[in-house]
Amino acid sequence: MTVNLHSPLKQFFGFDQFRQGQEQTVCQLLNGSSSLAIFPTGSGKSLCYQLTATQLPHLTLVVSPLLALMKDQLEFLAQKGIPAASIDSTLTPDQNRQVMSDIRNGTTKVLMVSVERFKNERFRQFIQSVPVSMLVVDEAHCISEWGHNFRPDYLKLPAYREALNIPLVLLLTATATRQVKLDMAQKFAIKEEHIVQTGFYRPNLDLTVLPVSSDGKNKQLMQSISEQQGAGIVYVTLQHSAEQVAGFLVQQGINAAAYHAGFEDKKRQKIQSDFMSGRINVVVATIAFGMGIDKSDIRFVIHYDLPKSIENYSQEIGRAGRNGLPSNCITLANLDGLNTVENFVYGDTPELSGIEYVLENIRSECQNSQWELQLHGLSTASNIRQLPMKTLLVQLELLGVLQPLYAYFADFKYKLLQSESQILEGFNGERKEFLSAVLANTQFKRVWGTLEFEALFRTYNCDRKRVVSALDYLQEQRLIELETKKITEVFQINLAALADPGLGQRLYDYFKDKEAKEIKRIAALIRFFELESCLSRNLSIYFDDHESDEGCGHCSSCRGKPARLEYSASPDWPSDEQLRNDLSGLVQHLAAKHSGRVSIDTQCRFLAGISVPLFARNKVRQLSGFGSCESLRYADLLLKVEALTEV
């Protein structure tokens, strides 16, 4: 099938020509071939789904990892006259109703959601009831366990696509190694000839790695910024660093602001808006800032601290120079922050005892081969952070131990917008009887009522799906206002697989292997920064692009100034006596509150200042010694604590 795409390209977007890779991707999709598009940051990935959506008969469903990213895309689509919406936590009940109504009647062409939205039983029932032409996965590298920013919930997208019977898929990313690329394509049965990859090399980006001690960073930062024109981003690792560095820049007369995930939404939105409009010149940010930033005139990106990986580095520098003008990407590099980046990895590896706790919880709470999970509670009780807990559950699915059945909200509350009699007047026969039973089994406290599902099921022969659909319908008709909370996931359990005595160890080995890979990824980053050959060329090769020139001529290595990274000073160890006293205090404190042995890993995390649920639950941060070794590498700390506990 051949389609004249230049007419809609001009009509909706005002462009006369496609950028490289865009036309091929859109043509493949309109010919019915699911596709994977890998384009550099800022080179027009989004247009591939936006233009395709205007040519497809039904809804295009876009999965995006960030609310800020969705909002930016929605604003852009509104400007282009393409009807689009999102379903997210910021919508009021009236707005939610309007969005669902517009989708049902075919007005809306593009719907944006987070991957977590698929767990919502109300959303899944709704989306099953409307025709969907295409599923788009933005930042699709999150699907691959081999990629950075792996998000366990993304692994379920192929199953959701199948369940919803969506005929077409488009995966979009800027950062995929060959292994990640093939892994993503395989998960959605995308043929290799339908992978569209444009050149990775960005000729307008000047890459510089500057070896600098921690004491000299602020002075070098000031010098680097004074040499730049226009707006820029300074990336740091920790939230408090963002505030300290921004404060320093403001003192030096630079129009700067800090940005991190610890700020309230309103404050973050204002900082982002001020930066986009030019009211703020420099943002000092953690990686929470950037994915949703589409500002074409960013002239510089400075890494004050080490990025987390080559992929993160590539994404972050990719925010510079999107308008094609020369832009500078500078890394103020030493090895001092290496332990901080590594500690994020070590903090996410569950202990074997935590994994065994989860398996025992499944065995003891399983009824009729089904198990119900509330994530926060189990995370706290098992001392496993929520993200690795999600990864653990996905691994149990892949091993055939768990099969997700559905997720539901434990609490359904609603208030009547009309009287009971007026609501019931609109229905006849069995439907009226059914709604009478729903109302009769709702416990009202003043205005809001809580539906008692078990009581309803005892008195009326109906299933949960029908009840949820009825409540949604009543809300759409403005007869009630509905609130839901406490999401509970229900799994089918394979008892034979769960009985495997080696299961816990196998899962622990998986996490340790993942940990080792992540530590290697950090080591690869250090090697990259110390390369004597062209940085731009090596970055392209890392992402499976072998077409770039041998030397770019605009990186520090090409200029004959390769970097050698060192520690600013050898980090100091507390005395063995101090360490023993601090660890003894930890053990005594936990013994009073927490049964069981305090493991070597728990002791290491305490000294390294790594937060885990056990510490938050037992107010461990206030103890002497918490974080006293945060400047030391975890692997060294492990050897030290093992030696001290043997004595």
C-alpha positions, 0 to 999 in steps of 0.5 A: 500500500502506498500512501501520500504522506507529504500532504498530512505532514504539511497539513498537521506539522507544517513540514515539507520534508521528513527527517531521516527514518521517519517516512520509512517507519510511518510507511511500514506501520500503515502497511501493517508492519509493527516497527522499532524506531531508534533515532538519536534524542531530538531527531523526531521519533514522536512524529512517527506515531503522531502522523501515523495516528492521524491516518489510522481508523481507531485510537492510538494508545501511547505508553509513556514513562513520565507524566511530564513527557505526556503533558508536553506531548499533549500540548504539542498535539493540541497545537497541531489540531490532533485530538489527544488526551491522557488518563492519569492521577491528575485528572478530576472525576469530571475530566476523567469522564470527559476523556472516556466519553471522547474516546468512546465516541471516536473524537480522541485519536491519541491516548497517553498512559503510564504502564502502571495504568494497565494494572487498573481493572477499571482502565483495562475494562474500558480499553477492552471496550473500544477499538485500538489501532496501534500501541506505541511504547515510548522509551521502549528500552525499559522493556529489556532487562539488558537495557538501562532504566529497566522497568519490570512492568514493561515486561508485561506489555506484550501480554497486554497487547495480546489480551487487548488484541491490538494489531500494530506496535511501534517501539521508540527509543534513542538508546539501544545497544545491539543486544537490547535492540534485538531483545525488544524486537523479539518481545513484540515479534518485530522483524529485523527488516522493520527495525529503523535505525538512523545514525547515532552521531551528532556532529554539533555536540562537542564532548569534553571530559575534564579531570577535576578534583572535588575541591576544584569542581565549583571553580571549574563549573563557573569557568565552564558556564562563563564560557557558554552562551545560552541555557544549560543543564548541570546534572548531579547525582544526589538531591542535596547536591542539586540544591547546594550547587544551584545555591553556589551558582546563584551566589555567583550571579547566575540565574540558576535553580535546583530541580529534583524528585523531592520537590512537590509537583507544583514546584517542579512544574514551575521550574521546568516552565521557567526554564522552557520560557527562558526565565531561568538560564541554568537548571541544576538537576538529578536525572528526574529532569530531562526526559520531558524536556524538548527545548531546542536551544539548550547550548550546554550540558555539564555533568557535575557528577558521574552519570549512571551509565553510558546510556544515561550519559548519551540521553542527557547530552542528547538534550543539548543542541536539538536545533542543530547549533554547536553545543558543549557537553562537559563532564567534570570527572573524578572517581569520588562519586563512583561509590555513590553510583554503585550504591544505587545498584547494591541497594536494589539487590534483595537479600536471600532472607527477604526473597525467602520471606516473600516465597513463604508469604505466598505459600502461607497466604495462598487460598484456592491457588490464588494469592493477593498482594499489596506491594507497599506492605510486602516491600516493608515486611520483606526489606526489599525496595519496591522496584526490585520487589516488582522485578522479583514478581516478574521473575516469578511470572517468567519462572511459571510460579505466578500468573497475574489474574487481575488487579482490583482496588480494595476500596471503592467509595462513592457519593450520590449526586442524585437521590437513591430513588432518582438513580433507580428510576432510570432503570428497569427489571433485573438491572434495577434489582442489581443496582438496589442490591449495590446501594443496599450493601454500601455503608454510608458515613455522611456523604461518602459510602464504601461498597462491601463487596463480600456482603453484596456477593452473599445477597446477590448473584453477580461478579465483581466485573459487573459491579465495577462496570456498573459503578463506572457507568453511574459515574459517566452518567453523573449519578455518582462520584467514584473514588478508588484506592489500595490497589491489590494484585491477584495471582494464580499460583503454581503450587508445584513450582512454588514448592521447588526448594532451590527457588529462593537461591535461583532468584537470589542468583538472578539478582546477584548476576544483575548486580554484577552486570550493573557494576560492569556497566559503571566500569564501562562508563569509566573506561569510556571517559578515559579513552584515547580514541574519538569519544563520538565514534566510540559512543556511536559504536556502543549503540551499534552504529558503525557508520561514523568517521574515525575521528570527529575532531570535536571531542577532548580525545580528538584534541589530544587531551584524553582524560585520566580519572583519579580520586581527589584524595584517598577516602578515610576509614573510621577506626576498626573500634569505631566500626565495631561500636557502630555495628554493635549499636545497630545490632542491639537497636534492631534486636529490640525491634526486629527478630532475626540475625542482622546480616552482613549486607544489612551492616554494610548498607548501614555504614554506606548510608543506603536506605532500605525499608528495614531502616525506615521502619526502625528509625535506623538513620538516627544511629551513630555510624549510619553513612559513616563510610558513604565515601568508600566503595561497597565491595571494600566495605563488604571485605572489611565488615566480613573481617570485623565480624570474624574476629 
